[in-house]
């Protein structure tokens, strides 16, 4: 893992400033390349080939191509052997050089060869062009700024692993109103949007080509075969085969590798596979909370039990309300834009301690999205069946079921919505009546959110609602909320996080597995559990599905109470009355602290936004 930076003109001082902003991503060294039409920068975290031969920016043998690369190509050894047979020579043992020679041999189609997590840019001196690409799932971040007509008459392209580096340029800092609308409903900002007007995320499975003052974006991977597999045994065998191969590939490293171990199925399976594939002592890490309420530490307790089961060297990181208060600002700075999820504080502190022991860590992200782990998939399928019933059956069978589910899920009435995107958002969004309390009308337009999700994630005509919800999660929530948190919190300490379950081959396979094999009654992820059962202890197999939550609601009533009142005051960011009704925000906070209402999610989103605004917009624009 590393940090990459670049732009389409010459300025060594500026590219070095950008490098300084992402130094935490690559503490092992840095380098720059500057010529008349390009500046490229790189900060290095050495994982594969620790020698100077693997340093970046890296040049092709004829020095016409220049590469900066963040990530890992897991199958680089296989590709290197293939390229050697075609006559290519290598000066290093790095995956970076494999990217360069693959591009020389295959052009943009080299992306089809790569199994990995990556964001990279190649500058071609011959025609002054840039080729910039991001991995299929969006595990590694890549941001860019594009102005097709500057005052000089020349287009301006700037890109980086993090937004804070792009902001070293003289770019006006304005809030993206569409992103603001979405953020307070979903608690994150989906690609290509960011909270900054004019700065975009490069979408997963996409690449940019800049040439002759023009910028073109294309997709290079888009699964289209959702046909259900006919043979269940073959599907299970393939899951097991690909899981083993993915973990095997992701264990390749010249630095120590550990595991983020929770009490869940996914990280337990990964730990079991690692124990089978290596004779080395496994180091595992988990976070727990300094609180007596059992629900917040069940997973941490199970992680300890699993570490003993697999005889790992386990380390727990204790997270307190004081830690949350003291580290909140650091988390905001590292995230670059608002993502309202209180667990990122625990991830930040866990990554800090883990980085003292290992340089690479395997995580269990993706299992729920691929194999049907969330309750919303099940509920969506039930409502879909209800809507297809004749009216007489709706009254006899459907209505009693709906009424029962309503007691289990307060938002069940929303699921009567016909539109797929609206139904999806009914699970993911905050209550509209609460948003309307504080977000001013000019910036409060629910229809923007629905249109965006309909166009981006629900344009395919899939008859399987559950599968379509999973596919939407893989493209929206996963890269823009879950994976971006994992990347930013781990890379804050130069820790590379890998995610074996999100090998693109497993993603493609999951989209062909019938939902009925994933969700069987109350049993979620059924086929995954059965396929990997030899790695799952019985006490884990029988656990109900739980999300990883934090005691942040209580923190707002105790250790973070003063911070909450300070940041949610109009005095904190003068002028924000344009956006927010601070009287109603104070009422929401008062009611939450007095336990009259549960307003945790929106209060956390507001505090996060206010801190982000002060650091990235207000302080830098005055």
Helices and strands as residue ranges (DSSP letters): E 2-7, H 12-21, G 23-25, E 30-35, E 38-44, G 52-54, E 58-59, E 65-73, H 76-85, H 95-106, G 107-113, E 116-124, E 129-134, E 143-147, E 156-160, H 163-166, H 177-186, E 199-201, E 206-211, E 214-219, H 232-250, E 257-260, H 265-277, E 283-289, G 294-296, H 298-309, E 313-319, H 321-335, H 343-354, E 360-362, H 367-371, H 375-388, H 391-393, I 394-398, H 399-408, G 412-416, H 420-428, H 432-438, G 441-443, H 446-457, H 465-475, H 477-477, I 478-482, H 483-491, E 496-498, G 500-502, H 504-510, H 515-518, H 526-531, G 533-535, H 538-541, H 552-557, H 561-567, G 576-578, H 582-593, H 600-613, I 614-618, H 619-621
